[in-house]
Amino acid sequence: MDDGPTTQTPTMSVGDTLTLTPTTMAHGGEAIAHAPDGRVVFVAGAIPGDTATVTLTKVKKNWARGEAQSIETASRDRVDPVCPAAEAGAGCCDYSHIAPSAQERLKREILVGQLDKFARPSGVLTGFDLAIDLEQDTLAPLTGWRTRVRLGVGPNGRAGMRRARSNDVVAGVRCTQVAPEALDGIVGDDARRFTAGAELVVVIDSRGTRHVVETQRAQRGKRIERVETRIEGDPSVTEVVPAPAGSGTEEAVFRFPPTAFWQAHTTAPATYCRYIADWAADTYARPVGWDLYGGVGLFVPSISDALGSGAHVVSVDYSAAATRDPQPALNNFDVEVRNQKVEASIDGLPDPGLVVLDPPRTGAGTDVVEAVAARAPQRVIHIGCDPATFSRDLAAWGESGYVVERMALIDAFPNTHHFEVLTSLVPAETGNEK
């Protein structure tokens, strides 16, 4: 008996070539398209609106991954790449071929998508309209903004950015996100040679002094503080944060080893301090502040000023390089610096009125959020540098009885897929009264 023609789902295999038109961007820098069989395909090198010839590099049951081999029809948002290192295959400026206005739009869409997926079900966004209330700020300049960079050193001793999704080094080609003076004699055809397999940390501090040190190679996203060889500059960098206009306060001076954490964008430290000072201004029943994942204590002055008279701030960070030496900027504040992991420190801290936390890319995590919320701070300002882990942290805040009061997407990483988000959270009963 003839049952008639049957319909089979087309197969896809690694190495196959498809013509695809992505419609959105995924978190992480790839575009999202759909194969003829409906499977999602993550496409490196393409952007929404492109029609691209794509070679598949990974195929799973419900999704696939590929690389754009050529762009048949260019999106209206596509521009000539502004970063030659990225054009040569480095994983640095993966948005450098996207118009700045489109970068702002795409990053907002990514953040909103992550928040809708992970955070909204917890109720943390109750009373907060993302379409209207989400603020957005792109930091200038758009190139030459990075004052500190970690470079790989290849087998031939030449330094450069890492290749996308690889530990290989793209040597001899400069990245345009880095301040040009940082790379003179470091990256390029006439650059000196370094220890093969090492990593370089290069910093241009607020005085314009360059610091170059060699460290061991670290896992991507991880920080190594031990300096193997100091090649150039002093043992400590000097960073100066200007006083807010009209504040009547003095500039803040910080000194710390080149390997300690500091915000990469030249204007980010002052920008974040300004947001915290503005959002946290209030009358607090408990004049105690927590500065969690505080690094060298950049936010301590803003926290103390927000708390007002009698303020006491505890700054916690596991980094010995960041917490070892007293900071000139903190001399006039009642601050206690603790060299501990945040999750191990909370039980021993005094009850806070204000908490500021700036966790690493992996996020604070549910345990830390719940432990902080259990101490009932009047306000929390949470800074996130990854939209997915940030959204999961917000979900934990919602489950712990907090709601978003204010939120801002800060593009402190122009021409890359990265951005940061600042949010102010308050107890739900307080938020509902506003």
PANUVEX-694356 format. One record per residue (C-alpha): residue number from 0; x, y, z; residue in three letters. Coordinates in steps of 0.02 Angstrom, whole numbers, plus 50000, padded with zeros to 5 digits. Example, Ala and Ser with C-alpha at 12.3 -4.5 7.8 and 13.67 -1.06 7.14 Angstrom:
<pts>
{pt 0, {50615, 49775, 50390}, ALA}
{pt 1, {50684, 49947, 50357}, SER}
</pts>
This chain:
<pts>
{pt 0, {50000, 50000, 50000}, MET}
{pt 1, {50068, 50170, 49950}, ASP}
{pt 2, {50060, 50293, 50096}, ASP}
{pt 3, {50109, 50436, 49984}, GLY}
{pt 4, {50263, 50549, 49994}, PRO}
{pt 5, {50350, 50575, 50160}, THR}
{pt 6, {50430, 50735, 50223}, THR}
{pt 7, {50602, 50720, 50302}, GLN}
{pt 8, {50687, 50852, 50409}, THR}
{pt 9, {50842, 50915, 50316}, PRO}
{pt 10, {51004, 50862, 50397}, THR}
{pt 11, {51144, 50981, 50442}, MET}
{pt 12, {51325, 50935, 50471}, SER}
{pt 13, {51484, 51023, 50520}, VAL}
{pt 14, {51560, 51098, 50363}, GLY}
{pt 15, {51394, 51128, 50276}, ASP}
{pt 16, {51368, 51300, 50199}, THR}
{pt 17, {51205, 51395, 50218}, LEU}
{pt 18, {51142, 51565, 50163}, THR}
{pt 19, {51066, 51648, 50317}, LEU}
{pt 20, {50995, 51817, 50369}, THR}
{pt 21, {51013, 51849, 50556}, PRO}
{pt 22, {50874, 51944, 50643}, THR}
{pt 23, {50945, 51980, 50816}, THR}
{pt 24, {51107, 51977, 50916}, MET}
{pt 25, {51144, 51849, 51051}, ALA}
{pt 26, {51230, 51890, 51214}, HIS}
{pt 27, {51414, 51856, 51177}, GLY}
{pt 28, {51436, 51941, 51008}, GLY}
{pt 29, {51360, 51818, 50886}, GLU}
{pt 30, {51207, 51849, 50776}, ALA}
{pt 31, {51053, 51737, 50782}, ILE}
{pt 32, {50983, 51663, 50622}, ALA}
{pt 33, {50870, 51515, 50584}, HIS}
{pt 34, {50914, 51368, 50473}, ALA}
{pt 35, {50787, 51301, 50347}, PRO}
{pt 36, {50736, 51167, 50473}, ASP}
{pt 37, {50700, 51300, 50604}, GLY}
{pt 38, {50852, 51271, 50712}, ARG}
{pt 39, {50937, 51423, 50788}, VAL}
{pt 40, {51108, 51459, 50714}, VAL}
{pt 41, {51231, 51570, 50806}, PHE}
{pt 42, {51335, 51660, 50676}, VAL}
{pt 43, {51503, 51740, 50711}, ALA}
{pt 44, {51547, 51888, 50600}, GLY}
{pt 45, {51369, 51931, 50547}, ALA}
{pt 46, {51245, 52058, 50615}, ILE}
{pt 47, {51056, 52078, 50600}, PRO}
{pt 48, {51007, 52126, 50423}, GLY}
{pt 49, {51156, 52043, 50339}, ASP}
{pt 50, {51132, 51903, 50215}, THR}
{pt 51, {51284, 51793, 50242}, ALA}
{pt 52, {51361, 51634, 50177}, THR}
{pt 53, {51390, 51534, 50335}, VAL}
{pt 54, {51495, 51378, 50365}, THR}
{pt 55, {51436, 51272, 50510}, LEU}
{pt 56, {51566, 51235, 50644}, THR}
{pt 57, {51455, 51145, 50771}, LYS}
{pt 58, {51287, 51059, 50750}, VAL}
{pt 59, {51174, 51003, 50894}, LYS}
{pt 60, {50997, 50935, 50900}, LYS}
{pt 61, {50914, 51104, 50928}, ASN}
{pt 62, {51046, 51230, 50875}, TRP}
{pt 63, {51204, 51256, 50775}, ALA}
{pt 64, {51351, 51373, 50768}, ARG}
{pt 65, {51436, 51443, 50614}, GLY}
{pt 66, {51552, 51575, 50544}, GLU}
{pt 67, {51511, 51701, 50410}, ALA}
{pt 68, {51627, 51669, 50263}, GLN}
{pt 69, {51560, 51812, 50159}, SER}
{pt 70, {51426, 51946, 50169}, ILE}
{pt 71, {51315, 51939, 50015}, GLU}
{pt 72, {51205, 52086, 50066}, THR}
{pt 73, {51262, 52203, 50203}, ALA}
{pt 74, {51152, 52265, 50343}, SER}
{pt 75, {51120, 52452, 50347}, ARG}
{pt 76, {51203, 52449, 50518}, ASP}
{pt 77, {51366, 52377, 50451}, ARG}
{pt 78, {51516, 52495, 50437}, VAL}
{pt 79, {51700, 52474, 50396}, ASP}
{pt 80, {51787, 52395, 50548}, PRO}
{pt 81, {51874, 52524, 50657}, VAL}
{pt 82, {51992, 52394, 50734}, CYS}
{pt 83, {52126, 52312, 50626}, PRO}
{pt 84, {52162, 52183, 50762}, ALA}
{pt 85, {51981, 52125, 50760}, ALA}
{pt 86, {51982, 52124, 50570}, GLU}
{pt 87, {52136, 52010, 50581}, ALA}
{pt 88, {52041, 51888, 50692}, GLY}
{pt 89, {52072, 51951, 50869}, ALA}
{pt 90, {51927, 51937, 50991}, GLY}
{pt 91, {51943, 52117, 51054}, CYS}
{pt 92, {51825, 52234, 50960}, CYS}
{pt 93, {51690, 52114, 50903}, ASP}
{pt 94, {51567, 52257, 50872}, TYR}
{pt 95, {51689, 52369, 50777}, SER}
{pt 96, {51596, 52335, 50614}, HIS}
{pt 97, {51431, 52398, 50686}, ILE}
{pt 98, {51377, 52581, 50682}, ALA}
{pt 99, {51384, 52661, 50857}, PRO}
{pt 100, {51197, 52699, 50860}, SER}
{pt 101, {51158, 52519, 50816}, ALA}
{pt 102, {51275, 52457, 50952}, GLN}
{pt 103, {51173, 52555, 51080}, GLU}
{pt 104, {51010, 52481, 51015}, ARG}
{pt 105, {51075, 52302, 51007}, LEU}
{pt 106, {51148, 52307, 51183}, LYS}
{pt 107, {50984, 52371, 51251}, ARG}
{pt 108, {50889, 52231, 51162}, GLU}
{pt 109, {51009, 52101, 51235}, ILE}
{pt 110, {50990, 52168, 51411}, LEU}
{pt 111, {50801, 52177, 51401}, VAL}
{pt 112, {50795, 52000, 51332}, GLY}
{pt 113, {50900, 51933, 51477}, GLN}
{pt 114, {50798, 52029, 51606}, LEU}
{pt 115, {50633, 51965, 51533}, ASP}
{pt 116, {50699, 51786, 51534}, LYS}
{pt 117, {50782, 51777, 51704}, PHE}
{pt 118, {50734, 51925, 51814}, ALA}
{pt 119, {50553, 51971, 51776}, ARG}
{pt 120, {50471, 51811, 51845}, PRO}
{pt 121, {50541, 51852, 52019}, SER}
{pt 122, {50443, 52016, 52031}, GLY}
{pt 123, {50601, 52121, 52045}, VAL}
{pt 124, {50541, 52230, 51900}, LEU}
{pt 125, {50371, 52266, 51977}, THR}
{pt 126, {50330, 52448, 51943}, GLY}
{pt 127, {50482, 52470, 51829}, PHE}
{pt 128, {50448, 52493, 51642}, ASP}
{pt 129, {50605, 52444, 51545}, LEU}
{pt 130, {50544, 52534, 51389}, ALA}
{pt 131, {50531, 52700, 51483}, ILE}
{pt 132, {50632, 52690, 51643}, ASP}
{pt 133, {50792, 52604, 51584}, LEU}
{pt 134, {50926, 52738, 51567}, GLU}
{pt 135, {51070, 52722, 51444}, GLN}
{pt 136, {51240, 52804, 51438}, ASP}
{pt 137, {51382, 52774, 51313}, THR}
{pt 138, {51550, 52831, 51377}, LEU}
{pt 139, {51665, 52934, 51266}, ALA}
{pt 140, {51786, 52915, 51184}, PRO}
{pt 141, {51733, 52768, 51075}, LEU}
{pt 142, {51913, 52722, 51030}, THR}
{pt 143, {52074, 52738, 51128}, GLY}
{pt 144, {51974, 52724, 51290}, TRP}
{pt 145, {52062, 52575, 51370}, ARG}
{pt 146, {52200, 52627, 51490}, THR}
{pt 147, {52246, 52450, 51546}, ARG}
{pt 148, {52258, 52294, 51441}, VAL}
{pt 149, {52314, 52114, 51457}, ARG}
{pt 150, {52408, 52048, 51306}, LEU}
{pt 151, {52465, 51874, 51259}, GLY}
{pt 152, {52642, 51834, 51204}, VAL}
{pt 153, {52661, 51710, 51062}, GLY}
{pt 154, {52796, 51577, 51037}, PRO}
{pt 155, {52903, 51704, 50943}, ASN}
{pt 156, {52899, 51827, 51089}, GLY}
{pt 157, {52784, 51952, 51003}, ARG}
{pt 158, {52636, 52024, 51098}, ALA}
{pt 159, {52458, 52052, 51042}, GLY}
{pt 160, {52274, 52021, 51076}, MET}
{pt 161, {52208, 51844, 51085}, ARG}
{pt 162, {52119, 51769, 50935}, ARG}
{pt 163, {51931, 51753, 50957}, ALA}
{pt 164, {51885, 51595, 51054}, ARG}
{pt 165, {52068, 51544, 51059}, SER}
{pt 166, {52228, 51566, 51158}, ASN}
{pt 167, {52326, 51604, 50999}, ASP}
{pt 168, {52402, 51777, 50988}, VAL}
{pt 169, {52368, 51899, 50845}, VAL}
{pt 170, {52535, 51988, 50852}, ALA}
{pt 171, {52592, 52143, 50760}, GLY}
{pt 172, {52418, 52221, 50743}, VAL}
{pt 173, {52355, 52355, 50862}, ARG}
{pt 174, {52184, 52358, 50942}, CYS}
{pt 175, {52100, 52528, 50931}, THR}
{pt 176, {52011, 52515, 51099}, GLN}
{pt 177, {52181, 52533, 51185}, VAL}
{pt 178, {52258, 52705, 51214}, ALA}
{pt 179, {52387, 52719, 51073}, PRO}
{pt 180, {52530, 52767, 51188}, GLU}
{pt 181, {52505, 52605, 51286}, ALA}
{pt 182, {52557, 52499, 51137}, LEU}
{pt 183, {52706, 52598, 51070}, ASP}
{pt 184, {52850, 52475, 51054}, GLY}
{pt 185, {52741, 52338, 51129}, ILE}
{pt 186, {52634, 52288, 50979}, VAL}
{pt 187, {52686, 52313, 50798}, GLY}
{pt 188, {52817, 52261, 50672}, ASP}
{pt 189, {52953, 52357, 50766}, ASP}
{pt 190, {52900, 52296, 50939}, ALA}
{pt 191, {53020, 52218, 51062}, ARG}
{pt 192, {53012, 52034, 51108}, ARG}
{pt 193, {52948, 51964, 51273}, PHE}
{pt 194, {52948, 51797, 51361}, THR}
{pt 195, {52858, 51669, 51253}, ALA}
{pt 196, {52697, 51608, 51334}, GLY}
{pt 197, {52689, 51748, 51462}, ALA}
{pt 198, {52558, 51883, 51476}, GLU}
{pt 199, {52588, 52069, 51482}, LEU}
{pt 200, {52490, 52191, 51587}, VAL}
{pt 201, {52508, 52366, 51514}, VAL}
{pt 202, {52439, 52518, 51605}, VAL}
{pt 203, {52437, 52704, 51567}, ILE}
{pt 204, {52396, 52788, 51732}, ASP}
{pt 205, {52322, 52959, 51768}, SER}
{pt 206, {52494, 53039, 51767}, ARG}
{pt 207, {52525, 52972, 51592}, GLY}
{pt 208, {52656, 52850, 51656}, THR}
{pt 209, {52664, 52681, 51570}, ARG}
{pt 210, {52684, 52523, 51672}, HIS}
{pt 211, {52726, 52356, 51590}, VAL}
{pt 212, {52741, 52193, 51686}, VAL}
{pt 213, {52750, 52010, 51638}, GLU}
{pt 214, {52638, 51884, 51727}, THR}
{pt 215, {52598, 51701, 51701}, GLN}
{pt 216, {52461, 51662, 51576}, ARG}
{pt 217, {52290, 51663, 51658}, ALA}
{pt 218, {52128, 51580, 51608}, GLN}
{pt 219, {52026, 51704, 51509}, ARG}
{pt 220, {51922, 51810, 51626}, GLY}
{pt 221, {52033, 51768, 51775}, LYS}
{pt 222, {52157, 51889, 51852}, ARG}
{pt 223, {52335, 51847, 51904}, ILE}
{pt 224, {52412, 51968, 52028}, GLU}
{pt 225, {52588, 51900, 52040}, ARG}
{pt 226, {52715, 52002, 51940}, VAL}
{pt 227, {52852, 51894, 51865}, GLU}
{pt 228, {52952, 52036, 51788}, THR}
{pt 229, {52931, 52224, 51797}, ARG}
{pt 230, {52983, 52289, 51627}, ILE}
{pt 231, {52935, 52472, 51635}, GLU}
{pt 232, {52864, 52596, 51760}, GLY}
{pt 233, {52849, 52601, 51949}, ASP}
{pt 234, {52789, 52464, 52066}, PRO}
{pt 235, {52627, 52561, 52090}, SER}
{pt 236, {52512, 52653, 51970}, VAL}
{pt 237, {52428, 52817, 52019}, THR}
{pt 238, {52246, 52844, 51972}, GLU}
{pt 239, {52154, 53006, 52005}, VAL}
{pt 240, {51965, 53023, 52006}, VAL}
{pt 241, {51909, 53204, 51982}, PRO}
{pt 242, {51791, 53276, 52112}, ALA}
{pt 243, {51611, 53295, 52050}, PRO}
{pt 244, {51576, 53471, 51985}, ALA}
{pt 245, {51511, 53583, 52124}, GLY}
{pt 246, {51539, 53453, 52260}, SER}
{pt 247, {51670, 53551, 52353}, GLY}
{pt 248, {51768, 53391, 52382}, THR}
{pt 249, {51946, 53353, 52330}, GLU}
{pt 250, {52000, 53235, 52192}, GLU}
{pt 251, {52027, 53055, 52248}, ALA}
{pt 252, {52202, 52981, 52228}, VAL}
{pt 253, {52230, 52792, 52225}, PHE}
{pt 254, {52396, 52698, 52216}, ARG}
{pt 255, {52407, 52510, 52187}, PHE}
{pt 256, {52504, 52376, 52088}, PRO}
{pt 257, {52476, 52370, 51899}, PRO}
{pt 258, {52394, 52199, 51917}, THR}
{pt 259, {52257, 52258, 52038}, ALA}
{pt 260, {52084, 52290, 51965}, PHE}
{pt 261, {52034, 52462, 51902}, TRP}
{pt 262, {51899, 52509, 51779}, GLN}
{pt 263, {51964, 52497, 51600}, ALA}
{pt 264, {51876, 52646, 51519}, HIS}
{pt 265, {51963, 52809, 51560}, THR}
{pt 266, {51799, 52894, 51613}, THR}
{pt 267, {51716, 52745, 51697}, ALA}
{pt 268, {51778, 52774, 51877}, PRO}
{pt 269, {51712, 52952, 51885}, ALA}
{pt 270, {51550, 52902, 51796}, THR}
{pt 271, {51509, 52760, 51915}, TYR}
{pt 272, {51550, 52866, 52068}, CYS}
{pt 273, {51432, 53000, 52004}, ARG}
{pt 274, {51290, 52875, 51980}, TYR}
{pt 275, {51314, 52803, 52154}, ILE}
{pt 276, {51321, 52974, 52235}, ALA}
{pt 277, {51161, 53027, 52145}, ASP}
{pt 278, {51060, 52868, 52169}, TRP}
{pt 279, {51112, 52833, 52348}, ALA}
{pt 280, {51078, 53008, 52417}, ALA}
{pt 281, {50951, 52983, 52557}, ASP}
{pt 282, {50927, 52985, 52746}, THR}
{pt 283, {50985, 52821, 52820}, TYR}
{pt 284, {50931, 52752, 52989}, ALA}
{pt 285, {51094, 52654, 52994}, ARG}
{pt 286, {51245, 52755, 52934}, PRO}
{pt 287, {51343, 52598, 52888}, VAL}
{pt 288, {51394, 52556, 52711}, GLY}
{pt 289, {51459, 52397, 52633}, TRP}
{pt 290, {51575, 52408, 52482}, ASP}
{pt 291, {51576, 52227, 52421}, LEU}
{pt 292, {51701, 52169, 52291}, TYR}
{pt 293, {51771, 52342, 52328}, GLY}
{pt 294, {51944, 52328, 52251}, GLY}
{pt 295, {52049, 52476, 52304}, VAL}
{pt 296, {51897, 52565, 52376}, GLY}
{pt 297, {51846, 52672, 52227}, LEU}
{pt 298, {51666, 52687, 52287}, PHE}
{pt 299, {51702, 52719, 52472}, VAL}
{pt 300, {51695, 52911, 52459}, PRO}
{pt 301, {51528, 52905, 52365}, SER}
{pt 302, {51455, 52782, 52491}, ILE}
{pt 303, {51515, 52885, 52638}, SER}
{pt 304, {51448, 53048, 52567}, ASP}
{pt 305, {51278, 52968, 52535}, ALA}
{pt 306, {51267, 52904, 52713}, LEU}
{pt 307, {51309, 53074, 52785}, GLY}
{pt 308, {51373, 53119, 52958}, SER}
{pt 309, {51445, 52975, 53058}, GLY}
{pt 310, {51462, 52861, 52908}, ALA}
{pt 311, {51562, 52701, 52929}, HIS}
{pt 312, {51607, 52599, 52774}, VAL}
{pt 313, {51675, 52422, 52764}, VAL}
{pt 314, {51760, 52379, 52600}, SER}
{pt 315, {51784, 52194, 52562}, VAL}
{pt 316, {51888, 52114, 52425}, ASP}
{pt 317, {51988, 51952, 52411}, TYR}
{pt 318, {52128, 52035, 52310}, SER}
{pt 319, {52286, 52060, 52411}, ALA}
{pt 320, {52354, 52179, 52278}, ALA}
{pt 321, {52201, 52291, 52297}, ALA}
{pt 322, {52186, 52290, 52486}, THR}
{pt 323, {52367, 52282, 52544}, ARG}
{pt 324, {52410, 52467, 52554}, ASP}
{pt 325, {52311, 52613, 52630}, PRO}
{pt 326, {52238, 52726, 52497}, GLN}
{pt 327, {52269, 52915, 52500}, PRO}
{pt 328, {52091, 52942, 52439}, ALA}
{pt 329, {52020, 52860, 52595}, LEU}
{pt 330, {52121, 52954, 52728}, ASN}
{pt 331, {51975, 53066, 52777}, ASN}
{pt 332, {51843, 52929, 52787}, PHE}
{pt 333, {51796, 52806, 52924}, ASP}
{pt 334, {51832, 52650, 52822}, VAL}
{pt 335, {51880, 52473, 52868}, GLU}
{pt 336, {51963, 52370, 52731}, VAL}
{pt 337, {51946, 52180, 52740}, ARG}
{pt 338, {52048, 52062, 52632}, ASN}
{pt 339, {51919, 51923, 52623}, GLN}
{pt 340, {51803, 51836, 52503}, LYS}
{pt 341, {51634, 51921, 52509}, VAL}
{pt 342, {51538, 51762, 52546}, GLU}
{pt 343, {51647, 51729, 52698}, ALA}
{pt 344, {51637, 51906, 52767}, SER}
{pt 345, {51452, 51950, 52774}, ILE}
{pt 346, {51410, 51869, 52941}, ASP}
{pt 347, {51543, 51973, 53028}, GLY}
{pt 348, {51491, 52142, 52959}, LEU}
{pt 349, {51385, 52272, 53051}, PRO}
{pt 350, {51206, 52293, 52989}, ASP}
{pt 351, {51208, 52409, 52837}, PRO}
{pt 352, {51098, 52551, 52778}, GLY}
{pt 353, {51178, 52555, 52604}, LEU}
{pt 354, {51263, 52415, 52507}, VAL}
{pt 355, {51360, 52435, 52345}, VAL}
{pt 356, {51421, 52278, 52260}, LEU}
{pt 357, {51521, 52258, 52100}, ASP}
{pt 358, {51545, 52070, 52077}, PRO}
{pt 359, {51651, 51989, 51940}, PRO}
{pt 360, {51580, 51928, 51776}, ARG}
{pt 361, {51516, 51768, 51859}, THR}
{pt 362, {51399, 51874, 51965}, GLY}
{pt 363, {51370, 51881, 52152}, ALA}
{pt 364, {51262, 51724, 52155}, GLY}
{pt 365, {51106, 51679, 52252}, THR}
{pt 366, {51196, 51641, 52415}, ASP}
{pt 367, {51277, 51813, 52426}, VAL}
{pt 368, {51118, 51904, 52374}, VAL}
{pt 369, {51014, 51811, 52504}, GLU}
{pt 370, {51144, 51842, 52639}, ALA}
{pt 371, {51147, 52030, 52602}, VAL}
{pt 372, {50958, 52042, 52590}, ALA}
{pt 373, {50941, 51954, 52758}, ALA}
{pt 374, {51028, 52104, 52839}, ARG}
{pt 375, {50890, 52218, 52769}, ALA}
{pt 376, {50989, 52363, 52692}, PRO}
{pt 377, {50885, 52515, 52650}, GLN}
{pt 378, {50959, 52524, 52476}, ARG}
{pt 379, {51071, 52414, 52368}, VAL}
{pt 380, {51166, 52472, 52215}, ILE}
{pt 381, {51217, 52322, 52111}, HIS}
{pt 382, {51338, 52335, 51965}, ILE}
{pt 383, {51341, 52195, 51837}, GLY}
{pt 384, {51462, 52169, 51693}, CYS}
{pt 385, {51373, 52020, 51613}, ASP}
{pt 386, {51188, 52035, 51568}, PRO}
{pt 387, {51149, 51851, 51598}, ALA}
{pt 388, {51229, 51833, 51770}, THR}
{pt 389, {51167, 52007, 51817}, PHE}
{pt 390, {50989, 51958, 51772}, SER}
{pt 391, {51003, 51799, 51877}, ARG}
{pt 392, {51067, 51904, 52022}, ASP}
{pt 393, {50918, 52020, 52001}, LEU}
{pt 394, {50803, 51869, 52008}, ALA}
{pt 395, {50882, 51825, 52176}, ALA}
{pt 396, {50851, 52003, 52237}, TRP}
{pt 397, {50669, 51987, 52185}, GLY}
{pt 398, {50651, 51822, 52276}, GLU}
{pt 399, {50727, 51908, 52428}, SER}
{pt 400, {50597, 52047, 52430}, GLY}
{pt 401, {50683, 52188, 52333}, TYR}
{pt 402, {50627, 52284, 52179}, VAL}
{pt 403, {50718, 52391, 52053}, VAL}
{pt 404, {50711, 52577, 52088}, GLU}
{pt 405, {50827, 52639, 51948}, ARG}
{pt 406, {50931, 52554, 51814}, MET}
{pt 407, {51057, 52614, 51685}, ALA}
{pt 408, {51147, 52524, 51544}, LEU}
{pt 409, {51323, 52596, 51540}, ILE}
{pt 410, {51418, 52560, 51380}, ASP}
{pt 411, {51594, 52569, 51452}, ALA}
{pt 412, {51661, 52452, 51317}, PHE}
{pt 413, {51624, 52534, 51148}, PRO}
{pt 414, {51648, 52426, 50992}, ASN}
{pt 415, {51634, 52267, 51095}, THR}
{pt 416, {51483, 52163, 51146}, HIS}
{pt 417, {51519, 52202, 51330}, HIS}
{pt 418, {51428, 52331, 51436}, PHE}
{pt 419, {51388, 52360, 51619}, GLU}
{pt 420, {51225, 52388, 51710}, VAL}
{pt 421, {51197, 52488, 51869}, LEU}
{pt 422, {51037, 52464, 51967}, THR}
{pt 423, {50968, 52532, 52130}, SER}
{pt 424, {50860, 52411, 52229}, LEU}
{pt 425, {50749, 52444, 52380}, VAL}
{pt 426, {50635, 52334, 52487}, PRO}
{pt 427, {50473, 52298, 52394}, ALA}
{pt 428, {50366, 52391, 52520}, GLU}
{pt 429, {50474, 52547, 52496}, THR}
{pt 430, {50472, 52531, 52308}, GLY}
{pt 431, {50284, 52512, 52303}, ASN}
{pt 432, {50264, 52675, 52398}, GLU}
{pt 433, {50357, 52774, 52262}, LYS}
</pts>
